[in-house]
């Protein structure tokens, strides 16, 4: 049923949605083989930040070998293929930026962007969406074992974590508008998420169940609002490569999920393992919140009517002629 609904909506979407709002022009990247960067230093940073995307697949293959899905020989073959995938990805990035690397191409200051900003957004999505995917996977069992609930009741209570999407996504946007700063919003929400997870680490059977449910919903609000805040900044980094930046940032959510769930699978079962798991989520969130506070930059024109590149496009479409 889920597949049928998704397929029908895909057809509806294709015939009813346009690429850009009326009067706007879609800005394609100059080259689509790899992400375009604007300094040689940023190219090295890009190659470095691509390592976890392949590394987490190697980690996943290792876990599959531990449960008998892959033999040791098959594991080595998979690792070799993944190494080839990383080399292929690196080659495409080099092909896109080879003139820049060779020193033959220089971007004017107004056309540059800092890849460090993309990397920070990747880290924010690692801790927020990555933790959401991990927590929704273990939360029903957590409530079942901690409070002695039935599977059905534990599943219903754990669903409150996802239910908060109805309020957290628009709520995150509201906070952003009220604070008037995308950077401050990202920092506050990520810090709140970290505090929520650290508090969750102390939830035990002695807790009042409604209080644990309330904590779940509050923590979920910060997590999902932070996800929305991340992608409120993504389109403002560099418009013509927004799609590729969004892909890189989104992929780090899955990196976080695999890393967190792998950690959870290695921890002892029960209260001690749950406590360590939530504390790791909380500490990493607090660290990323500090990174946002000190290194994330407020995107230029965050609340402007026209974002980067739009005014220039409109001027080209509607040139102004000097009077005689």
C-alpha positions in Angstrom: 0.0 0.0 0.0 2.8 2.4 0.8 4.5 1.7 -2.5 1.2 2.2 -4.5 0.5 5.5 -2.7 4.1 6.7 -3.4 3.9 5.8 -7.0 0.6 7.5 -7.5 1.9 10.7 -5.8 5.0 10.5 -8.0 2.8 10.7 -11.1 0.7 13.5 -9.6 3.8 15.4 -8.7 5.4 15.1 -12.2 2.3 16.6 -13.9 1.5 19.3 -11.4 4.9 20.8 -10.2 7.2 23.2 -12.0 10.9 23.6 -11.4 10.9 27.2 -10.2 8.3 29.9 -9.1 6.9 32.1 -11.9 9.4 34.6 -13.1 12.4 32.6 -11.8 15.0 30.8 -14.0 16.5 27.5 -13.0 20.3 27.8 -12.6 22.0 24.7 -13.7 25.5 23.8 -12.4 28.2 24.4 -15.1 29.2 20.7 -14.7 27.3 18.0 -13.0 29.9 15.2 -12.7 31.0 16.5 -9.3 30.5 19.3 -6.9 32.0 22.6 -8.1 34.2 24.4 -5.5 35.8 27.8 -5.9 39.3 27.4 -4.2 42.0 24.7 -4.3 41.8 24.4 -0.5 38.1 23.7 -0.7 38.7 20.9 -3.3 40.9 19.1 -0.7 38.2 19.7 1.9 35.6 18.2 -0.5 37.7 15.0 -1.0 38.1 14.7 2.7 34.4 15.0 3.5 33.6 12.4 0.8 35.5 9.7 2.8 32.7 9.1 5.4 30.2 8.5 2.6 32.2 5.5 1.4 33.5 4.6 4.8 30.1 4.1 6.3 29.3 1.7 3.5 32.4 -0.2 4.5 31.2 -0.2 8.1 27.8 -1.5 7.0 29.4 -4.3 5.0 31.5 -5.3 8.1 28.3 -5.5 10.2 26.7 -7.7 7.5 29.7 -10.0 7.7 29.3 -10.3 11.4 25.7 -11.6 11.1 26.8 -14.1 8.4 25.3 -12.3 5.4 28.8 -11.9 3.8 31.7 -14.2 4.0 35.2 -12.9 4.7 36.1 -13.2 1.1 32.9 -11.4 0.0 33.6 -8.7 2.5 37.0 -8.0 1.0 35.5 -7.9 -2.5 32.8 -5.4 -1.3 35.5 -3.2 0.3 37.5 -3.2 -2.9 34.4 -2.2 -4.9 33.7 0.6 -2.5 37.3 1.8 -2.8 36.8 1.9 -6.5 33.6 3.8 -6.0 35.4 6.4 -3.9 38.2 6.7 -6.6 35.5 7.2 -9.3 33.8 9.9 -7.2 37.1 11.6 -6.6 38.0 11.5 -10.3 34.6 13.1 -11.2 35.2 15.9 -8.7 38.7 16.4 -10.2 37.2 16.5 -13.7 34.8 19.2 -12.6 37.5 21.4 -10.9 40.6 20.5 -13.0 41.1 24.1 -14.3 40.9 25.4 -10.7 43.3 22.8 -9.5 45.8 23.6 -12.3 45.6 27.3 -11.5 44.1 28.1 -14.9 40.8 29.3 -13.4 40.1 31.8 -10.7 36.7 32.8 -9.3 36.0 36.4 -8.5 35.3 37.1 -4.9 31.5 37.6 -5.6 31.3 34.1 -7.2 33.0 32.2 -4.4 31.5 30.2 -1.6 33.2 28.4 1.4 32.9 24.6 1.3 33.4 24.7 5.1 29.8 25.9 5.3 28.7 22.8 3.4 30.8 20.6 5.7 29.1 22.2 8.8 25.7 21.6 7.4 26.7 18.0 6.7 27.6 17.6 10.4 24.4 19.2 11.6 22.4 16.7 9.4 24.6 13.9 10.8 23.5 14.6 14.3 19.9 15.6 13.7 18.5 13.4 10.9 21.0 10.6 11.7 19.9 10.5 15.3 16.2 10.6 14.3 16.6 7.5 12.1 18.6 5.7 14.8 16.2 6.6 17.7 13.0 5.7 15.8 14.6 2.2 15.3 15.2 1.5 19.0 12.6 3.6 20.8 9.8 1.1 20.8 12.0 -1.6 22.4 13.3 1.1 24.8 9.8 1.9 26.1 8.8 -1.8 26.1 11.8 -2.9 28.2 12.1 0.1 30.4 8.5 0.4 31.5 7.3 -3.2 30.9 4.8 -2.2 28.2 3.2 -4.4 25.6 4.7 -4.1 22.1 1.6 -2.4 20.7 1.6 0.2 23.5 5.4 0.8 23.3 5.1 1.3 19.5 2.2 3.8 19.9 4.2 5.8 22.5 7.3 5.7 20.4 5.3 7.0 17.5 5.0 10.3 19.4 8.6 11.0 18.4 7.6 11.0 14.7 4.2 12.6 15.4 6.0 15.8 16.4 6.9 16.4 12.8 3.5 18.0 12.4 4.6 20.8 14.8 8.4 20.8 14.7 9.0 21.6 11.0 6.8 24.7 10.9 7.9 25.5 14.5 11.5 25.5 13.4 10.7 28.0 10.7 8.8 30.2 13.1 11.8 30.2 15.5 14.0 31.1 12.6 11.8 34.0 11.6 11.5 35.3 15.2 15.2 35.1 15.9 16.0 36.7 12.5 19.2 34.6 12.1 19.6 31.2 10.4 22.9 30.7 12.2 21.4 31.4 15.7 18.4 29.1 14.9 20.7 26.3 13.9 22.8 26.7 17.0 19.9 26.9 19.5 18.0 23.9 18.0 21.1 21.7 17.9 22.0 22.6 21.5 18.4 21.9 22.6 18.6 18.6 20.9 21.8 17.7 22.7 20.3 18.6 26.1 17.2 16.6 25.3 19.3 13.5 24.5 21.5 13.9 27.6 18.3 14.1 29.7 17.0 11.0 27.9 20.0 9.1 29.0 18.7 9.3 32.6 15.2 7.9 31.9 14.6 4.7 33.7 11.8 2.5 35.1 11.5 4.9 38.1 10.4 7.7 35.8 6.7 8.7 35.5 5.7 7.4 32.1 3.8 10.5 30.9 6.9 12.5 31.8 9.0 10.2 29.6 6.5 10.7 26.8 6.6 14.5 27.2 10.4 14.4 27.1 10.3 12.3 23.9 8.1 14.9 22.2 10.2 17.8 23.4 13.4 16.2 22.3 11.8 15.3 19.0 10.7 18.9 18.4 14.3 20.1 18.6 15.6 17.2 16.4 13.2 17.7 13.6 13.2 21.5 13.7 17.0 21.4 13.4 16.6 19.2 10.3 14.3 21.9 8.8 16.8 24.6 9.8 19.6 22.8 8.0 17.8 22.8 4.8 16.7 26.4 5.3 20.4 27.2 4.9 21.3 24.8 2.1 19.7 26.8 -0.8 21.5 29.9 0.4 25.1 28.6 0.1 25.4 28.7 -3.7 22.4 28.6 -5.9 23.7 27.0 -9.0 24.9 24.0 -7.1 22.1 23.8 -4.6 21.0 20.3 -5.8 24.5 18.8 -5.3 25.0 20.5 -1.9 21.6 19.2 -0.8 22.6 15.7 -1.9 25.9 15.8 0.1 24.2 17.2 3.2 21.3 14.7 2.9 23.7 11.8 2.6 25.3 12.6 5.9 22.0 11.9 7.6 22.3 8.3 6.5 25.9 8.3 7.6 24.9 9.3 11.0 22.1 6.7 11.2 24.5 3.8 10.3 27.2 5.0 12.7 24.7 5.5 15.6 22.9 2.2 15.1 26.2 0.3 14.7 27.3 1.8 18.0 24.0 0.8 19.6 24.4 -2.8 18.3 27.8 -3.0 20.0 26.6 -1.7 23.4 25.4 -4.0 26.2 21.7 -4.5 26.3 19.6 -2.8 28.9 19.7 0.4 30.8 23.5 0.8 30.6 23.6 0.5 26.8 20.6 2.9 26.4 22.3 5.5 28.7 25.6 5.4 26.8 23.7 5.6 23.4 21.7 8.7 24.4 24.7 10.4 26.0 26.8 9.9 22.8 23.9 11.4 20.8 23.8 14.3 23.2 27.5 15.0 23.4 28.0 15.0 19.7 25.0 17.3 19.3 26.5 19.8 21.8 29.8 19.7 20.0 28.2 20.4 16.6 26.2 23.2 18.3 29.5 24.9 19.3 30.8 24.4 15.8 27.7 26.2 14.5 28.1 29.0 17.0 31.8 29.7 16.1 32.2 28.7 12.5 28.8 28.7 10.7 28.3 32.0 8.9 24.9 33.7 8.4 24.1 33.3 4.7 24.1 36.6 2.8 20.5 37.7 2.3 19.0 35.1 4.5 15.8 37.1 4.9 16.1 39.2 1.8 13.3 39.3 -0.9 15.9 38.3 -3.5 18.5 35.7 -2.6 22.0 35.4 -4.2 21.9 35.4 -7.9 18.3 36.3 -8.3 18.6 40.1 -8.7 21.3 39.7 -11.3 19.1 37.3 -13.3 16.2 39.7 -13.1 18.4 42.6 -14.3 19.5 40.5 -17.3 15.9 39.6 -18.1 14.7 43.2 -17.7 17.6 45.5 -18.6 17.3 49.2 -17.6 18.2 51.7 -20.4 19.5 55.1 -19.6 17.4 58.0 -20.6 18.6 60.3 -23.4 
